Amino acid sequence: MTAQSVTQWLEGHQVPLEFAQLGGWAFAILYLLVFALLANFLAKRLIAYIIHPVIKKTSTEWDDLLISNGVFVRLSHIVPAIAIQVFSPLLLGSGDNMTKVIDLAVNLYLIIIALYVIDGGLNFMRALWERGPLGKRFPAKSFTQAFKLVVNLIGIIFILSVLFDESPLVLFSGLGAVTAILLLIFKDAILGLVAGFQLSVNNMVMVGDWIAMPARGADGDVIDVSLTTVKVQNWDKTITTIPTYALISDSFKNWRGMSEAGGRRIKRALNIDMRTIQFANEELLERFKRIRLLRSYLDAKLEEIQKYNADVGDDLAELINGRRLTNIGTFRAYCLAYLRNHPKVRQDLTLLVRQLAPEEHGLPIEIYVFSNDIAWANYEAIQADIFDHFLSVLPEFNLSSYQAPSGADLEKAAAAFKS
């Protein structure tokens, strides 16, 4: 039954011609919509009960991404458009004005569905790339978004060509006149695309990296790198959004090297009160010899000193004559030996115990080592344990740490002065 036959049937029942034509068109359009919905339903059932199960049973894993990105489901939307395109001339007649309107609507629908399918295909290709060995190092999200932008712009031109019944080439030729406007509108996208390419090629940042960018208030893990923005989840769980091109124009710190090396640096100094630094007398030497970690150091050092002093031949009764051990030097040797035997310290990376320049807060003895655990909480615990021990053993070397006078110290000094 066609629109014309329905119109004739209504006219036979004394319905005015205009209303009879509207009734015929309404019947044909309703018939087409029902048929299109049925075709779409059957296409989706075919995909859900035949195509998807076959894909899931295959031994390969990449084809599962076609399901997760809905590529076949998106393709199913083309079926009702084809059904309408085929049956509309049969129901409405090839020369009918309503047929032309339906053809226009179907063409617009097909362009939109084509863009929808291409979008799903690009998502599939991106997911497939990111599952590969280079996917993490060279994320494809920014490039995929740029390509989607170009495809959608082309799609808009085709939509306009259908609406205005003009060749797409005519509209493409007119793009030159609005190039400056397009560059202004898509400035961030263009800068982001170039920056994303530089970030990927130079391997500057990737998802999962810990970066610090104080100028932008970012200090945490990179969770997303897109065409125009990079999202960083800070340690307080807030999220900072940074323009992609800012990572090229501004400086930032990437902690990836620490993660790849498997060691996290400990760099902290103990400030020693310089009034407690002294030569080691016999009593102090005997105390040192009872420390297990210092035995090999003392044997070698005392032998070296004894040989030197024997060659000099000065009066060694005075401490200033000849060479002698100091409590601060022995303490540095103890710290080094302790770290050499610490199970949580990387022995294959830099390990230093050094003396820095004296300052108003005492003599800094800096510990420069790497822990073998880079997890934040574990790293802090290792660092605290090391310095807890070093601070506790200072009295064994007749040393004390520097501490600025507090209010209580000043009160004691004032009381002593009054008395």
C-alpha positions as CSV (number, residue, x, y, z in Angstrom):
1,M,0.0,0.0,0.0
2,T,1.5,3.4,-1.1
3,A,0.7,7.0,-0.2
4,Q,-1.1,7.4,-3.4
5,S,-3.4,4.4,-2.8
6,V,-4.2,5.7,0.7
7,T,-5.0,9.1,-0.7
8,Q,-7.3,7.6,-3.3
9,W,-9.0,5.5,-0.6
10,L,-9.6,8.6,1.6
11,E,-10.9,10.5,-1.4
12,G,-13.4,7.7,-2.0
13,H,-14.7,8.2,1.5
14,Q,-15.5,11.9,0.8
15,V,-12.3,13.3,2.4
16,P,-11.1,16.6,0.9
17,L,-8.1,16.2,-1.4
18,E,-5.7,18.2,0.8
19,F,-6.5,16.2,3.9
20,A,-6.4,13.0,1.9
21,Q,-2.9,13.8,0.7
22,L,-1.8,14.6,4.2
23,G,-3.2,11.3,5.3
24,G,-1.4,9.4,2.6
25,W,1.9,11.1,3.5
26,A,1.4,10.5,7.2
27,F,0.7,6.8,6.5
28,A,3.7,6.4,4.3
29,I,6.0,8.2,6.8
30,L,4.7,6.2,9.7
31,Y,5.1,3.0,7.7
32,L,8.7,4.0,6.8
33,L,9.5,4.8,10.5
34,V,8.2,1.5,11.7
35,F,10.1,-0.4,9.0
36,A,13.3,1.6,9.8
37,L,13.0,0.8,13.6
38,L,12.4,-2.8,12.8
39,A,15.4,-2.9,10.5
40,N,17.5,-1.3,13.2
41,F,16.2,-3.7,15.8
42,L,17.1,-6.7,13.6
43,A,20.5,-5.4,12.8
44,K,21.4,-4.9,16.5
45,R,20.1,-8.4,17.4
46,L,22.3,-9.8,14.6
47,I,25.3,-8.0,16.1
48,A,24.5,-8.9,19.7
49,Y,23.7,-12.6,19.2
50,I,25.9,-13.5,16.2
51,I,28.8,-11.1,15.5
52,H,29.8,-10.2,19.1
53,P,29.8,-13.9,20.3
54,V,31.9,-14.9,17.4
55,I,34.4,-12.2,18.1
56,K,34.6,-13.1,21.8
57,K,35.3,-16.7,21.0
58,T,38.4,-15.9,18.9
59,S,41.8,-16.3,20.4
60,T,42.9,-12.8,19.5
61,E,42.3,-9.9,21.9
62,W,42.5,-6.9,19.6
63,D,39.1,-7.6,18.0
64,D,37.5,-7.3,21.5
65,L,38.2,-3.6,21.2
66,L,35.7,-3.4,18.3
67,I,33.0,-4.5,20.8
68,S,34.1,-2.2,23.7
69,N,34.2,0.8,21.3
70,G,30.8,0.0,19.8
71,V,32.0,0.0,16.2
72,F,29.5,-2.6,14.9
73,V,26.7,-1.1,17.0
74,R,27.3,2.3,15.4
75,L,27.3,0.6,11.9
76,S,23.9,-0.8,12.6
77,H,22.4,2.7,12.5
78,I,23.1,2.8,8.7
79,V,20.6,0.0,8.1
80,P,17.4,2.0,8.8
81,A,18.7,4.8,6.6
82,I,19.3,2.4,3.7
83,A,15.8,0.9,4.3
84,I,14.2,4.4,4.1
85,Q,16.3,5.3,1.1
86,V,15.1,2.1,-0.8
87,F,11.4,2.1,0.2
88,S,10.5,5.8,0.2
89,P,10.2,6.0,-3.6
90,L,8.0,2.9,-3.6
91,L,5.7,4.4,-0.9
92,L,5.7,8.0,-1.9
93,G,6.6,8.0,-5.6
94,S,9.8,9.1,-7.1
95,G,8.7,12.5,-8.1
96,D,6.8,13.4,-5.0
97,N,8.0,16.5,-3.0
98,M,7.9,14.5,0.2
99,T,10.3,12.0,-1.3
100,K,12.8,14.8,-1.9
101,V,12.4,16.0,1.8
102,I,13.0,12.4,3.0
103,D,16.0,12.0,0.7
104,L,17.4,15.2,2.2
105,A,16.8,14.0,5.7
106,V,18.3,10.6,5.0
107,N,21.4,12.1,3.4
108,L,22.0,14.3,6.5
109,Y,21.4,11.3,8.7
110,L,23.9,9.2,6.7
111,I,26.6,11.9,7.1
112,I,26.0,12.1,10.8
113,I,26.1,8.4,11.2
114,A,29.3,8.2,9.0
115,L,30.9,10.7,11.4
116,Y,29.7,8.6,14.3
117,V,31.2,5.4,12.9
118,I,34.5,7.2,12.1
119,D,34.6,8.4,15.7
120,G,34.2,4.8,16.9
121,G,36.8,3.6,14.5
122,L,39.3,6.2,15.7
123,N,38.6,5.2,19.3
124,F,39.3,1.6,18.3
125,M,42.6,2.5,16.6
126,R,43.6,4.6,19.6
127,A,42.8,1.8,22.1
128,L,44.7,-0.7,19.9
129,W,47.7,1.6,19.7
130,E,47.7,2.2,23.5
131,R,47.8,-1.6,24.1
132,G,51.0,-1.9,22.2
133,P,54.5,-1.5,23.5
134,L,54.8,2.1,22.3
135,G,51.3,3.2,23.4
136,K,52.3,4.5,26.8
137,R,55.3,6.3,25.6
138,F,53.6,7.9,22.6
139,P,49.9,8.5,23.7
140,A,47.6,8.9,20.7
141,K,44.7,10.8,22.4
142,S,45.8,14.2,21.3
143,F,46.4,13.1,17.7
144,T,43.1,11.2,17.7
145,Q,41.2,14.3,18.9
146,A,42.9,16.5,16.3
147,F,41.9,14.0,13.5
148,K,38.3,14.0,14.9
149,L,38.3,17.7,14.7
150,V,39.3,17.7,11.1
151,V,36.8,15.0,10.2
152,N,34.0,16.8,11.9
153,L,34.8,20.0,10.1
154,I,34.7,18.2,6.8
155,G,31.4,16.6,7.9
156,I,29.9,20.0,8.6
157,I,30.9,21.1,5.1
158,F,29.1,18.1,3.6
159,I,26.1,18.8,5.8
160,L,26.0,22.4,4.5
161,S,26.4,21.3,0.9
162,V,23.4,19.0,1.3
163,L,21.3,21.7,2.9
164,F,22.1,24.4,0.3
165,D,22.3,21.9,-2.6
166,E,25.9,23.1,-3.4
167,S,28.9,21.1,-4.3
168,P,31.3,20.5,-1.4
169,L,34.1,21.8,-3.5
170,V,32.4,25.3,-3.6
171,L,32.4,25.4,0.2
172,F,36.0,24.1,0.5
173,S,37.1,26.8,-1.9
174,G,35.5,29.4,0.5
175,L,37.5,28.2,3.4
176,G,40.5,30.4,2.4
177,A,38.5,33.5,3.2
178,V,37.9,32.5,6.8
179,T,41.3,30.9,7.5
180,A,42.3,33.7,9.9
181,I,39.0,33.3,11.9
182,L,39.5,29.5,12.0
183,L,43.0,29.9,13.3
184,L,41.8,32.2,16.0
185,I,39.0,29.9,17.0
186,F,41.1,26.8,17.0
187,K,44.3,28.4,18.4
188,D,44.4,26.2,21.5
189,A,43.8,23.1,19.5
190,I,46.6,23.9,17.0
191,L,49.0,24.8,19.8
192,G,48.0,21.6,21.7
193,L,48.5,19.4,18.6
194,V,52.1,20.8,18.0
195,A,52.9,20.5,21.8
196,G,51.5,17.0,21.9
197,F,53.7,16.0,19.0
198,Q,56.8,17.5,20.7
199,L,55.9,15.9,24.1
200,S,55.5,12.4,22.4
201,V,58.6,12.6,20.2
202,N,60.8,13.9,22.9
203,N,59.3,11.5,25.5
204,M,58.8,14.4,27.9
205,V,55.7,13.3,29.7
206,M,53.2,10.4,29.6
207,V,50.2,9.2,31.6
208,G,51.4,7.9,35.0
209,D,54.4,10.2,35.3
210,W,54.8,12.2,38.5
211,I,55.5,15.8,37.5
212,A,55.9,19.0,39.5
213,M,55.1,22.4,38.0
214,P,54.9,25.0,40.8
215,A,54.0,27.8,38.4
216,R,50.8,26.0,37.6
217,G,50.1,24.6,41.1
218,A,50.7,21.0,39.9
219,D,52.5,18.3,41.8
220,G,51.2,14.8,41.3
221,D,50.5,12.1,38.7
222,V,49.5,12.8,35.1
223,I,46.1,11.1,34.5
224,D,45.3,12.4,31.1
225,V,47.1,14.0,28.1
226,S,44.6,15.4,25.5
227,L,44.7,17.7,22.6
228,T,44.4,20.9,24.6
229,T,45.0,20.0,28.3
230,V,47.0,17.8,30.6
231,K,45.3,16.7,33.8
232,V,47.5,16.2,36.9
233,Q,46.0,14.7,40.1
234,N,47.9,16.3,43.0
235,W,48.8,14.5,46.2
236,D,45.9,16.1,48.0
237,K,43.6,14.5,45.3
238,T,42.8,17.8,43.6
239,I,43.1,17.9,39.9
240,T,45.1,20.7,38.1
241,T,44.5,21.3,34.4
242,I,47.4,22.6,32.4
243,P,47.4,23.7,28.8
244,T,49.4,21.2,26.7
245,Y,51.5,23.9,25.2
246,A,52.5,25.2,28.7
247,L,54.6,22.0,29.1
248,I,56.6,23.2,26.2
249,S,56.9,26.9,26.9
250,D,57.3,26.5,30.7
251,S,59.6,24.3,32.8
252,F,58.5,21.4,34.9
253,K,60.1,18.5,36.8
254,N,59.4,14.9,35.8
255,W,60.2,12.3,38.4
256,R,60.0,9.3,36.0
257,G,63.7,8.8,36.2
258,M,63.4,8.1,39.9
259,S,60.8,5.4,39.2
260,E,62.8,3.8,36.4
261,A,66.0,3.8,38.5
262,G,64.1,2.2,41.4
263,G,65.7,4.5,44.0
264,R,64.5,7.7,45.7
265,R,67.0,10.2,46.9
266,I,67.6,11.1,50.5
267,K,69.4,14.4,50.9
268,R,69.3,15.9,54.3
269,A,71.9,17.4,56.7
270,L,72.6,17.1,60.4
271,N,73.8,20.4,61.9
272,I,76.5,19.6,64.5
273,D,77.2,22.1,67.3
274,M,80.8,23.1,66.5
275,R,81.6,23.6,70.2
276,T,81.5,19.8,70.6
277,I,84.0,19.0,67.8
278,Q,87.3,17.7,69.3
279,F,90.3,15.4,68.9
280,A,89.7,11.8,70.0
281,N,91.5,11.1,73.3
282,E,92.4,7.6,74.6
283,E,89.1,7.3,76.4
284,L,87.1,8.2,73.3
285,L,89.3,5.9,71.1
286,E,88.5,3.0,73.4
287,R,84.8,3.7,73.1
288,F,85.1,3.8,69.3
289,K,86.9,0.5,69.2
290,R,83.9,-1.2,70.8
291,I,81.7,-0.1,67.9
292,R,81.5,-3.0,65.4
293,L,81.0,-0.9,62.3
294,L,84.1,1.2,63.0
295,R,86.6,-1.6,63.5
296,S,87.9,-1.9,60.0
297,Y,88.0,1.9,59.6
298,L,89.9,2.3,62.9
299,D,92.4,-0.4,62.1
300,A,93.3,1.2,58.8
301,K,93.2,4.8,60.0
302,L,95.2,4.3,63.2
303,E,97.9,2.4,61.3
304,E,98.1,5.2,58.7
305,I,98.2,7.9,61.5
306,Q,100.8,6.0,63.5
307,K,103.1,5.6,60.4
308,Y,102.8,9.3,59.6
309,N,103.5,10.5,63.2
310,A,106.5,8.2,63.4
311,D,108.0,9.8,60.3
312,V,107.3,13.3,61.6
313,G,108.9,12.7,65.0
314,D,107.4,15.7,66.8
315,D,106.4,15.8,70.4
316,L,103.1,14.0,70.3
317,A,102.3,14.8,73.9
318,E,100.6,17.9,72.5
319,L,97.4,17.0,70.6
320,I,98.1,19.6,68.0
321,N,101.3,17.9,66.9
322,G,100.9,15.1,64.3
323,R,97.7,13.6,63.0
324,R,94.9,12.5,65.2
325,L,91.4,11.2,64.8
326,T,88.5,13.6,65.5
327,N,85.1,12.7,66.8
328,I,83.4,14.4,63.8
329,G,85.5,12.5,61.2
330,T,84.9,9.2,63.0
331,F,81.2,10.0,63.1
332,R,81.2,10.6,59.4
333,A,83.0,7.2,58.9
334,Y,80.4,5.6,61.2
335,C,77.5,7.1,59.1
336,L,79.1,5.8,55.9
337,A,79.6,2.3,57.3
338,Y,76.0,2.3,58.7
339,L,74.6,3.2,55.3
340,R,76.8,0.6,53.6
341,N,75.2,-2.0,55.7
342,H,71.6,-0.7,55.6
343,P,69.2,-3.1,53.8
344,K,67.0,-0.3,52.5
345,V,69.8,1.8,50.9
346,R,70.8,1.3,47.3
347,Q,74.5,0.4,47.2
348,D,74.8,0.8,43.4
349,L,73.7,4.4,43.4
350,T,75.4,7.5,44.8
351,L,76.2,7.1,48.5
352,L,77.8,10.1,50.2
353,V,78.3,11.4,53.7
354,R,79.9,14.8,53.3
355,Q,80.8,17.9,55.3
356,L,79.3,21.2,54.0
357,A,80.6,24.7,54.8
358,P,80.2,25.8,58.4
359,E,77.4,28.2,59.0
360,E,75.5,30.1,61.7
361,H,73.5,26.9,62.5
362,G,76.6,24.7,63.0
363,L,78.5,22.3,60.8
364,P,76.2,20.5,58.3
365,I,76.9,16.8,57.8
366,E,74.9,15.9,54.7
367,I,73.6,12.4,54.0
368,Y,73.2,11.8,50.3
369,V,71.9,8.3,49.4
370,F,69.0,6.5,47.6
371,S,66.4,4.3,49.2
372,N,65.5,1.1,47.4
373,D,61.7,1.8,48.0
374,I,60.2,4.7,46.0
375,A,56.7,4.5,47.6
376,W,56.2,7.8,49.4
377,A,55.2,6.4,52.8
378,N,57.9,3.8,52.8
379,Y,60.5,6.3,51.7
380,E,59.6,8.7,54.5
381,A,59.8,5.8,57.0
382,I,63.3,4.8,55.8
383,Q,64.6,8.4,55.9
384,A,63.2,8.9,59.4
385,D,64.7,5.6,60.7
386,I,68.2,6.6,59.4
387,F,68.1,10.0,61.0
388,D,66.6,8.8,64.2
389,H,69.6,6.5,64.6
390,F,72.2,9.2,63.7
391,L,70.7,11.7,66.1
392,S,70.6,9.0,68.8
393,V,74.3,8.0,68.5
394,L,75.7,11.6,68.5
395,P,76.4,11.5,72.3
396,E,78.5,8.3,71.7
397,F,80.9,10.6,69.8
398,N,80.8,13.4,72.3
399,L,78.8,15.4,69.7
400,S,75.5,17.2,69.9
401,S,73.3,18.7,67.2
402,Y,72.8,22.4,66.9
403,Q,69.5,23.9,68.1
404,A,68.7,27.5,68.1
405,P,68.0,29.0,71.6
406,S,64.4,28.7,72.6
407,G,62.4,30.9,75.0
408,A,63.1,28.5,77.8
409,D,66.9,28.8,77.2
410,L,66.7,32.6,77.3
411,E,64.7,32.4,80.6
412,K,67.4,30.2,82.1
413,A,70.1,32.5,81.0
414,A,68.3,35.5,82.4
415,A,67.7,33.7,85.7
416,A,71.4,32.8,85.9
417,F,72.4,36.3,85.2
418,K,70.2,37.7,88.0
419,S,71.5,35.2,90.5
